[in-house]
Amino acid sequence: MKTPLILATVGLAATLLSIPVQAADAAAAEALAKKEGCLKCHAVDKKKDAISLKEVAKKYAGKPDGEAKILAQITTGQKVKLEDGTEEEHKVIKTKDKAEVTNMIQWILSLK
């Protein structure tokens, strides 16, 4: 008789995993993006010096390693290719508050 409970649990987990990612606090996430200088190169919905944050969301949303890839990009200074073909290191954010960073990443992913 444990089978129905297992099936219900699996069904609930699948439902929860299919819910779009939502930032817990979008205003705080956007404020952090501004404070950290993200919005100097990225606009929310249009191309600036870099792709829009909506394009970032489209690129990574729904991928199992999406959050990890964004985290690596903003914390390790990986090379990014610019529009003119040159490369430079991506700016590293200064905050070390994991909750703030996670909230910002979830906000970005919710923009799609």
N, C-alpha and C positions, 0 to 999 in steps of 0.2 A: 504493500500500500504506500510505500515511499515514492513510487514512480510519479504519481500526480503532483506531489510536492516538489520533486526535482524538476519536473516539466514546468511548473508554475514559476519556480525560481529562475530557471533558464530563460523563460519568456519575459519575466520582469527585467532581468539583466539586459536582454537584447533590446527591450523597449527603452530603458534608460540610456543605453549606449547610442541609440539612434536619435536622441534629443540633441538639437544643435547646441554647440558650446556657447554659453553666455557668460560674459564677464560679471563677476559678482558686483562690481562697482565701476561702471563705464566712465563716470566722471573722473574718478580717481585714476583710472588707467590712462585716460587721455591727458590728464594733468601730468602724470609721470612721463608720458611720451614727449610732452612739450618740455618739461623740465630737463629731461635727458638729451634733448636736442634731436630726437627722432623726426619731429615735424619740420625740421629745417630742410631735410632732404626728401621726406615722404609726406605727401598729403593723404588725407583719409580716402578720398574718392577720385583723385586725378593724379596724373603723372607730374612730378616735380623734377628734381635732380635725379630721383630714384623712382622706382615703381610705387604706385599707391599702396596703402595698407590693405585696401580691398583686394588688390592683385596678390599681395602676400597671402592673404586669407585664402583666395582661390587656389593658390599654389600648394598650400599646406593643409587646409581644412580636410578632415576626414582621413588623413594619412596617420598611421599608427605612430610615426616618428615626427609628425608635424610640429608639436610643441618643442620637442628636443632640438629640432633643426633651427627653429627660431631662437631658442635659448642659446644655442651654440653661436649663432650669428651675432647676437647682441652682447655676448659675454666673452668671446674669445678673439675678436678682431680679425676674423677670417677675411680673405680677399674678396672683393666684389668687383664685378666688371661694370664699368660706366658706359654711358651711351656712346662716347667717342672711342670706345675700344680699350681705353686705359684701365688699369686696375688700381685699387687702393684698399687699405684695410678699413673694414667697417668699424665705426665708432663703437667703443665698449661703454656700456652703461655703468654708472658709478654706484648706484644703489646695490646693496647686498641683501636687502630685505626680500626673501624668497616669496613671501605672500604678495608683495607689490609686483614683483616680476611676473609671477604666475598670473595674477589678475590682468596685467597688461597683455601678456601673450594670449590669454583667453579672450580678451576684448578684441585684439587684432583678428583672431580666428572667427569671431562672431560677426565680423564686418562683411563677410561674403554675401 
